[in-house]
Every structure is written in structure tokens, then in C-alpha cells.
Amino acid sequence: MDVGWQRAIAGLRAHGEAAGAAARRVDDIGIDSPREVRPSAVAVQYAAEADYVRSALALLRAHLADRRPPRRLPAARVWPWLRDVWKDQTVNRLGGVWRAVPGRGALEQMRSAASEPLLDAVIEQAEALQASLRGHRQRDRMYESYIPEQGGALIDEAVGSSGRSAPTLPGFPDPGHPLNRAFPRGRGIRIQPGRREEFNQLVSDRFAVHQRARAFGDAVLALLVEHRAGGVLPQPGRVRGAGRWVGRERALVPLRPVWPAKPSVFQTATLAGLAWLVIVCAALPLTFGMSAHLLFSHGTLLFLAAGAIAGLGIATAIRFGPKLLQAPGARAAAPGVVAALAAFLVGHWQQPVADHFFAGPYDRYEREYANGCLAASPYRHDTIQSRVEDRVLIVVPIGGGTTLRLGPAEEGGVHPLRPVDRATRTELDKYGC
């Protein structure tokens, strides 16, 4: 048996066992379990089933095309730092199982292969998944806007069994079109008359997607074991993706405190300190840009950087803010005091720091020469006249002597001043500069 296929089939079996274990875990969660556990378990189930379908389809395509299997089977990546967001996205999108359903191209590839019982079973399950996808897409189109009958019974008005269909928007005759549902011209929404049985079938197909996903993966696994593993089912491989978190929901999405419904005075002080810190940090790119004289030439980039810092600060405050507000009484204001102190220091020192790194030619001359090696020379700042011409700083001693020519002299520059001619170099060497 080919080693690559053995490894791939073992990985597919691991995906299938993880999907089955995740489904059983959701069924076993009781009403006495913490309320955060079940949504996490449901997210793991949905993601594991989507991984199973994607992996099975990838190996089936390789088998039918007589290619080598992929070295790594598809597996959804669980976001490491935003697992609560990942959980919500996974639950809302059913883990991506709708995008994993075999499409028309895959079905045509299956049907064009030589017929056999195991492949026929795979095709049957793929068609069942297609029916579930059709139920997901078409279910809402069974509804329509309607106008209740005047004087009708309340129960009839509630279930929509009486009344007439509302007129549709011009150019969209289908009453179930999304635009007709988004801009209804009636007083209620109901299932279109005569289509309730079709609606029930679509709903049934849609909710059966989880069983059908696992059944499709099992059918592909049986086909591959028969043709690529000599009929011997290999031991399951290492579980990847969401299947690793089955039964570990509290570790996957830890319980986090929520925002207080009515913050106290001390909690409000902490929020104010955090807001001040975010605003001061967001001003850093603008402060440095002004000192570097880049605000007009690169203003868009600087404002985008300021917005990115503000967004990151707001996201961090939303992520860790509730935890910082949990201390009782006045201790809840301690994080705000620390944040306010940090904001004061950042706001107080950002301009001097920016001016230090992006100094003008006169300030740079004083820092590099006048206050250093030329402090006891005729080139002190109070005994010279200086001007800038063509990005060259010209320093003329009042008492007479060699004129110093230093460059590059530019506003907001970061390059040190260096002599631009031999006479300047000789004069600076005389004072050990």
C-alpha cells in the first residue's frame, strides 16, 4: 500500500472520528452546563464536519484523477487570539460547510468514473449534500409579503392563512425575491400558498446537512480503504483543525467577564483613562510627521497610521476592558490611574522625542558641535552668524576665522551634519570634532 495514501486515509479517518465525537458532545451537553459551553461545542462540531467534507472531497478528486494525495488535508485554522470571534463566525456560517459541499464539477467527475457500488454510494451522499445546499439557498424564497383580510380571525392573520399576496416590485415578479422581502408592500410575511410542502422539504434537507456531511465522508473513506488501502482500515492519524478541541470547550473559548450594565464612578474613571491613552497614542504618527515635515506630503499615510493605532487601541480595550473593571470599589479605578499616567507621560514626551530625532539644522548644529567639541571655540552659538543656503548650513564666526559649511541642512532631517569642504574639515579637526 502506498505510504502517502495510507497517511491520507488515516488523516481522513481522524477527521471523521472527530466530527462524530463533536456531534455526540453537543448531544450530551445538558441544560445544567454553563451557557458558554454549548455554543463553543456547536462551533467545534460545525468546523469539524466542514473539515471532514473538504478532506474527503480532496482525496476523492485525487483518487478519481489517479494522482497522489495532498500531503496535508484541509483543516480550518482556529484563531489563536480571537477565539470568541471565531466561535461566533463559525456558528453563523455553519463552519463553512456550505462552501465545502461538492459542486457540479465534482459530481460530473464522479459520474464519469466507472460505476461501482461504493462510488454510487458516494454520489448518492454528494447529491444529498447538494439537496441540503439547495434547501439552504431556496428556503427563504418560499416566503412572500401579504395583505391580511379585513375582519379575519386573529389566528388566521397570525399564520397567514387568509388574505392576499402583496404586489411585487416592478421588474421583480417573483414574490420570494430578496428585494420583495427586503421592501415588502404588505403587512406581514407568510409562506407562499400551495408551497408549504415544498418549504417543509427544503427545511428538512437543510437541517439534515450535518448527518449528510458525515455520511459523505464515511462513504469516501470506505471507497478509499477498498481501493487504496487494500481493504484494511488504517489507524486514525493525528487530529488537526477544530477536532482537537472536542470536549475542551472551556479551554477553547475561556469564560470572560462582560461589560457592566451600569458602570460605577470608579469604572468610568478607568474607561476615561483608557480612552485618553488611546487618543494620545493615536497622535504619535501625526506628532512625528509634523516634526519630520511630512504632514503635507504624506498626510494620508500618517492619518491611516493614526487610525490603525486608534483601532488597535479600541480593540484592545474592548478585549481586556471588562477584566480591568472587575475589582470591587475604588480599586476598579486603579487601571484608569495607570492608563492616565501613561497617557500623560506619552503626551508630555512625544514632542521632545520627535524634535530630537527630526531636528532642524540650527538645533542639530548646537547639539552636535556648539554644545560639544566647539563649546570653547569661536564657533559657540553666541559668537556666530548662521544661515542655510542650498541645504548647506553656513556658520560665520563674528570675530573672524574660517567659515564652516555643513550639510545636509534640512528641516526634519535625520542625517548628522558633516563638513562639505576641505577647509571646514581642517577647522573641525583642529578642535577634535
C-alpha positions as CSV (number, residue, x, y, z in Angstrom):
1,M,0.0,0.0,0.0
2,D,1.3,3.5,-0.9
3,V,2.6,5.3,2.2
4,G,1.1,8.6,1.1
5,W,-2.4,7.2,0.7
6,Q,-2.1,5.4,4.0
7,R,-1.2,8.6,5.7
8,A,-4.0,10.5,3.9
9,I,-6.6,7.8,4.7
10,A,-5.5,7.8,8.4
11,G,-5.9,11.6,8.5
12,L,-9.4,11.4,6.9
13,R,-10.4,8.8,9.4
14,A,-9.2,11.1,12.2
15,H,-11.3,13.9,10.8
16,G,-14.4,11.6,10.6
17,E,-14.0,10.4,14.2
18,A,-13.5,14.0,15.4
19,A,-16.7,15.1,13.6
20,G,-18.7,12.2,15.1
21,A,-17.3,12.9,18.6
22,A,-18.1,16.6,18.2
23,A,-21.7,15.8,17.3
24,R,-22.1,13.4,20.3
25,R,-20.6,16.0,22.5
26,V,-23.2,18.5,21.5
27,D,-26.0,16.0,22.2
28,D,-24.5,15.1,25.6
29,I,-24.4,18.7,26.9
30,G,-27.1,19.1,29.4
31,I,-29.1,22.1,30.5
32,D,-27.1,22.4,33.7
33,S,-23.9,23.0,31.7
34,P,-22.5,26.6,31.6
35,R,-24.2,28.7,28.9
36,E,-20.8,29.3,27.2
37,V,-20.1,25.7,26.7
38,R,-22.7,24.7,24.2
39,P,-22.0,27.4,21.6
40,S,-18.4,26.5,21.6
41,A,-19.2,22.8,21.2
42,V,-21.5,23.6,18.3
43,A,-18.8,25.7,16.7
44,V,-16.3,22.8,17.0
45,Q,-18.9,20.4,15.5
46,Y,-19.6,22.6,12.5
47,A,-15.9,23.2,11.8
48,A,-15.1,19.5,12.2
49,E,-17.8,18.5,9.8
50,A,-16.6,21.1,7.2
51,D,-13.1,19.8,7.6
52,Y,-14.3,16.2,7.1
53,V,-16.2,17.1,3.9
54,R,-13.3,19.2,2.4
55,S,-10.8,16.5,3.2
56,A,-12.9,13.7,1.8
57,L,-13.6,15.7,-1.4
58,A,-9.8,16.5,-1.8
59,L,-8.9,12.8,-1.5
60,L,-11.8,11.7,-3.8
61,R,-10.6,14.1,-6.5
62,A,-7.1,12.7,-6.2
63,H,-8.3,9.2,-6.4
64,L,-10.5,9.7,-9.4
65,A,-7.8,11.5,-11.2
66,D,-5.2,8.9,-10.2
67,R,-3.0,11.5,-8.5
68,R,-1.0,11.4,-5.3
69,P,-3.0,12.6,-2.3
70,P,-2.2,16.0,-0.8
71,R,0.4,15.9,2.0
72,R,-1.8,17.9,4.4
73,L,-5.6,17.6,4.5
74,P,-7.7,20.8,4.6
75,A,-8.4,21.9,8.2
76,A,-9.9,25.1,9.4
77,R,-7.5,27.2,11.5
78,V,-8.8,28.2,14.9
79,W,-7.9,31.9,15.5
80,P,-5.5,31.9,18.4
81,W,-6.2,35.4,19.9
82,L,-9.8,36.0,18.8
83,R,-11.4,32.6,19.5
84,D,-14.7,34.2,20.7
85,V,-15.0,35.9,17.4
86,W,-14.0,32.7,15.6
87,K,-16.8,30.9,17.5
88,D,-19.5,33.4,16.5
89,Q,-18.4,33.4,12.9
90,T,-18.3,29.6,12.8
91,V,-21.7,29.2,14.3
92,N,-23.2,31.8,12.0
93,R,-21.7,30.2,8.9
94,L,-22.0,26.5,10.0
95,G,-18.3,26.2,9.9
96,G,-18.1,26.8,6.2
97,V,-19.9,23.5,5.4
98,W,-22.0,25.2,2.6
99,R,-18.8,26.1,0.7
100,A,-17.4,22.6,1.2
101,V,-20.4,20.9,-0.5
102,P,-19.3,19.2,-3.7
103,G,-20.1,21.3,-6.7
104,R,-21.3,20.4,-10.2
105,G,-17.7,19.8,-11.4
106,A,-17.1,17.3,-8.6
107,L,-20.3,15.5,-9.3
108,E,-19.5,15.3,-13.0
109,Q,-16.1,13.8,-12.2
110,M,-17.8,11.2,-10.0
111,R,-20.4,10.3,-12.6
112,S,-17.8,10.0,-15.4
113,A,-15.8,7.3,-13.5
114,A,-16.5,3.6,-13.8
115,S,-19.7,2.7,-11.9
116,E,-19.4,0.6,-8.8
117,P,-21.4,0.2,-5.6
118,L,-19.0,2.2,-3.3
119,L,-18.8,5.1,-5.8
120,D,-22.5,5.0,-6.3
121,A,-22.9,5.5,-2.5
122,V,-20.5,8.4,-2.6
123,I,-22.5,10.0,-5.5
124,E,-25.8,9.5,-3.5
125,Q,-24.4,11.3,-0.5
126,A,-23.0,14.1,-2.6
127,E,-26.4,14.6,-4.2
128,A,-27.9,14.6,-0.8
129,L,-25.5,17.4,0.2
130,Q,-26.5,19.3,-2.9
131,A,-30.1,19.0,-1.8
132,S,-29.2,20.4,1.6
133,L,-27.4,23.3,-0.1
134,R,-30.5,23.9,-2.3
135,G,-32.6,23.9,0.8
136,H,-30.3,26.5,2.4
137,R,-30.4,28.8,-0.6
138,Q,-34.1,28.4,-1.6
139,R,-35.8,28.2,1.8
140,D,-36.3,31.9,2.2
141,R,-37.6,32.3,-1.3
142,M,-40.7,30.4,-0.2
143,Y,-41.9,33.4,1.8
144,E,-43.9,36.3,0.5
145,S,-45.3,39.6,1.7
146,Y,-49.1,39.5,2.0
147,I,-52.1,41.7,3.0
148,P,-54.3,40.2,5.7
149,E,-58.0,40.0,5.0
150,Q,-60.1,42.7,6.7
151,G,-62.1,41.3,9.6
152,G,-60.3,38.0,9.5
153,A,-59.7,35.9,12.6
154,L,-56.6,36.7,14.6
155,I,-55.3,33.1,14.3
156,D,-55.7,33.2,10.5
157,E,-53.9,36.6,10.4
158,A,-51.1,35.3,12.6
159,V,-50.3,32.2,10.4
160,G,-51.1,34.0,7.2
161,S,-53.8,31.5,6.1
162,S,-56.1,34.4,4.9
163,G,-55.5,37.5,2.9
164,R,-54.0,38.1,-0.5
165,S,-50.5,38.3,-1.8
166,A,-49.0,41.8,-1.8
167,P,-48.0,43.4,-5.1
168,T,-44.4,42.8,-6.1
169,L,-41.8,45.4,-7.0
170,P,-41.7,46.4,-10.7
171,G,-39.4,44.2,-12.6
172,F,-39.3,41.5,-9.9
173,P,-42.3,39.3,-10.4
174,D,-41.1,36.5,-8.0
175,P,-42.7,37.2,-4.6
176,G,-39.9,35.4,-2.9
177,H,-37.2,37.6,-4.4
178,P,-34.9,39.1,-1.8
179,L,-35.9,42.6,-2.9
180,N,-39.5,41.8,-2.4
181,R,-38.7,40.5,1.1
182,A,-36.4,43.5,1.9
183,F,-39.0,46.0,0.8
184,P,-42.4,44.4,1.5
185,R,-45.5,46.0,0.2
186,G,-47.8,44.2,2.6
187,R,-48.4,44.0,6.3
188,G,-47.0,40.5,7.0
189,I,-44.8,37.7,5.8
190,R,-46.0,34.1,5.1
191,I,-45.2,31.0,3.2
192,Q,-46.5,31.3,-0.3
193,P,-49.8,29.5,-0.7
194,G,-49.5,26.0,-2.1
195,R,-45.8,25.7,-1.4
196,R,-45.8,24.6,2.3
197,E,-44.9,21.0,1.4
198,E,-42.0,22.2,-0.7
199,F,-41.0,24.5,2.1
200,N,-41.0,21.7,4.6
201,Q,-38.9,19.6,2.3
202,L,-36.3,22.4,1.9
203,V,-36.2,22.9,5.7
204,S,-35.7,19.2,6.3
205,D,-32.9,19.0,3.7
206,R,-31.2,22.0,5.2
207,F,-31.2,20.7,8.7
208,A,-30.0,17.2,7.5
209,V,-26.7,18.7,6.3
210,H,-24.8,17.6,9.4
211,Q,-25.7,13.9,9.1
212,R,-25.2,14.1,5.3
213,A,-21.8,15.6,5.7
214,R,-20.6,12.8,8.0
215,A,-22.2,10.2,5.7
216,F,-20.4,11.7,2.7
217,G,-17.1,11.5,4.4
218,D,-17.8,7.9,5.6
219,A,-18.7,6.9,2.0
220,V,-15.5,8.4,0.6
221,L,-13.5,6.7,3.4
222,A,-15.0,3.3,2.6
223,L,-14.2,3.8,-1.1
224,L,-10.6,4.8,-0.4
225,V,-10.0,2.0,2.0
226,E,-11.2,-0.5,-0.6
227,H,-9.2,0.8,-3.5
228,R,-6.1,2.5,-1.9
229,A,-5.6,0.6,1.4
230,G,-6.3,-3.0,0.3
231,G,-9.5,-3.2,2.3
232,V,-7.6,-2.7,5.6
233,L,-8.7,0.4,7.6
234,P,-5.6,2.1,9.0
235,Q,-5.4,3.6,12.4
236,P,-6.6,7.2,12.7
237,G,-3.9,9.8,12.3
238,R,-3.3,13.0,14.2
239,V,-6.3,15.2,14.6
240,R,-5.9,18.7,13.1
241,G,-8.1,21.7,13.0
242,A,-11.2,22.1,15.2
243,G,-11.4,18.4,16.0
244,R,-8.6,18.9,18.6
245,W,-10.9,20.9,20.8
246,V,-13.7,18.3,21.2
247,G,-14.5,18.2,24.9
248,R,-12.2,21.2,25.7
249,E,-14.7,24.0,25.1
250,R,-13.7,25.9,28.2
251,A,-10.1,25.9,27.1
252,L,-11.0,26.9,23.5
253,V,-13.1,29.9,24.5
254,P,-12.4,30.8,28.2
255,L,-15.1,32.4,30.2
256,R,-14.5,36.1,30.1
257,P,-16.3,38.8,32.1
258,V,-18.8,41.1,30.4
259,W,-19.2,44.8,30.4
260,P,-21.1,46.2,33.4
261,A,-24.6,47.3,32.6
262,K,-24.2,50.5,34.7
263,P,-20.5,51.4,35.3
264,S,-19.7,52.9,38.7
265,V,-17.8,56.2,39.1
266,F,-14.5,54.3,39.5
267,Q,-15.2,52.1,36.5
268,T,-16.0,55.3,34.4
269,A,-12.6,56.7,35.6
270,T,-10.9,53.6,34.2
271,L,-12.7,53.9,30.9
272,A,-11.7,57.6,30.7
273,G,-8.1,56.8,31.4
274,L,-8.1,54.1,28.7
275,A,-9.7,56.5,26.2
276,W,-7.1,59.2,27.0
277,L,-4.3,56.7,26.5
278,V,-5.7,55.6,23.1
279,I,-6.1,59.2,21.9
280,V,-2.5,60.1,22.9
281,C,-1.1,57.0,21.3
282,A,-3.1,57.7,18.1
283,A,-1.5,61.2,17.9
284,L,2.1,59.7,17.7
285,P,2.2,59.4,13.9
286,L,0.9,63.0,13.5
287,T,3.4,64.4,16.0
288,F,6.4,62.7,14.4
289,G,5.1,63.6,11.0
290,M,4.9,67.3,11.9
291,S,8.4,67.3,13.3
292,A,9.6,65.5,10.1
293,H,7.7,67.9,7.9
294,L,5.8,65.0,6.3
295,L,2.3,66.0,7.2
296,F,1.6,67.7,3.8
297,S,3.5,65.2,1.6
298,H,2.5,62.0,3.4
299,G,-0.6,63.1,5.3
300,T,-2.8,60.3,4.1
301,L,-0.3,57.7,5.3
302,L,0.1,59.4,8.6
303,F,-3.6,59.6,9.2
304,L,-4.0,56.0,8.2
305,A,-1.4,55.0,10.8
306,A,-3.1,57.1,13.4
307,G,-6.4,55.4,12.6
308,A,-4.7,52.0,12.8
309,I,-3.3,52.7,16.2
310,A,-6.7,54.0,17.4
311,G,-8.4,50.9,16.1
312,L,-5.9,48.6,17.7
313,G,-6.3,50.5,21.0
314,I,-10.1,50.3,20.9
315,A,-10.0,46.6,20.1
316,T,-7.6,46.0,23.0
317,A,-9.8,48.0,25.3
318,I,-12.9,46.0,24.2
319,R,-11.0,42.7,24.6
320,F,-9.4,43.4,28.1
321,G,-11.7,46.2,29.4
322,P,-14.2,44.1,31.2
323,K,-11.5,42.2,33.0
324,L,-9.9,45.5,34.2
325,L,-13.3,46.7,35.7
326,Q,-13.8,43.6,37.9
327,A,-12.1,44.9,41.0
328,P,-14.5,46.0,43.7
329,G,-15.0,49.6,44.9
330,A,-12.3,52.1,44.4
331,R,-9.8,49.5,43.2
332,A,-11.7,49.5,39.9
333,A,-10.1,52.9,39.2
334,A,-6.5,51.6,39.6
335,P,-6.2,50.6,35.9
336,G,-7.5,54.0,34.9
337,V,-5.0,55.8,37.0
338,V,-2.1,53.8,35.5
339,A,-3.5,54.4,32.0
340,A,-3.9,58.2,32.7
341,L,-0.3,58.3,34.0
342,A,1.0,56.5,30.9
343,A,-1.1,58.9,28.7
344,F,0.4,61.9,30.5
345,L,4.0,60.7,30.0
346,V,3.4,59.8,26.3
347,G,1.8,63.1,25.6
348,H,4.4,65.1,27.5
349,W,7.4,63.4,25.9
350,Q,6.3,62.7,22.4
351,Q,7.0,66.2,21.1
352,P,10.6,66.5,22.6
353,V,11.4,63.0,21.4
354,A,10.1,63.8,17.9
355,D,12.1,67.1,17.9
356,H,15.2,65.2,19.0
357,F,15.1,62.7,16.1
358,F,13.9,65.2,13.5
359,A,15.8,68.3,14.4
360,G,16.4,71.3,12.2
361,P,19.9,72.4,11.1
362,Y,20.3,75.0,13.8
363,D,19.3,72.7,16.6
364,R,21.4,69.9,15.1
365,Y,24.5,72.2,15.0
366,E,24.1,73.2,18.6
367,R,23.6,69.5,19.7
368,E,26.5,68.1,17.6
369,Y,29.0,70.9,17.7
370,A,28.3,74.1,19.6
371,N,27.5,72.3,22.9
372,G,30.2,69.7,22.3
373,C,33.6,70.0,20.7
374,L,33.1,73.6,19.8
375,A,31.9,74.8,23.2
376,A,35.2,76.7,24.0
377,S,35.8,77.9,20.4
378,P,34.9,80.9,18.4
379,Y,32.1,78.8,16.9
380,R,29.9,79.0,20.0
381,H,26.2,79.7,19.3
382,D,26.5,83.2,20.8
383,T,29.6,84.2,18.7
384,I,28.4,83.2,15.2
385,Q,26.1,84.1,12.4
386,S,24.5,81.2,10.6
387,R,22.2,80.7,7.6
388,V,21.1,77.9,5.3
389,E,21.7,78.0,1.5
390,D,21.1,75.1,-0.8
391,R,20.8,72.6,2.0
392,V,24.2,73.8,3.4
393,L,24.5,75.4,6.9
394,I,26.9,78.3,6.7
395,V,28.5,79.3,10.1
396,V,30.4,82.6,10.1
397,P,32.3,83.4,13.3
398,I,31.8,87.1,14.3
399,G,35.4,87.5,15.4
400,G,36.7,86.3,12.1
401,G,38.0,82.9,11.1
402,T,37.2,80.1,8.8
403,T,33.6,79.8,7.6
404,L,32.1,76.4,8.4
405,R,30.0,74.8,5.7
406,L,28.0,71.8,7.0
407,G,25.4,69.6,5.4
408,P,22.8,68.3,4.7
409,A,20.9,71.1,6.3
410,E,17.2,70.2,6.1
411,E,14.2,70.7,8.3
412,G,13.1,67.4,9.9
413,G,16.2,65.6,8.7
414,V,17.7,62.6,10.4
415,H,21.2,62.8,9.0
416,P,24.0,64.4,11.1
417,L,25.8,67.5,9.8
418,R,29.1,66.8,8.1
419,P,31.7,69.1,6.5
420,V,31.1,69.7,2.8
421,D,34.6,71.2,2.0
422,R,38.2,70.7,3.0
423,A,38.6,73.9,4.9
424,T,35.7,73.0,7.2
425,R,37.1,69.6,7.8
426,T,40.5,71.0,8.7
427,E,39.0,73.5,11.1
428,L,36.9,70.8,12.8
429,D,39.9,68.6,13.2
430,K,41.7,71.4,15.0
431,Y,39.1,71.3,17.7
432,G,38.9,67.5,17.8
433,C,35.4,67.2,16.2
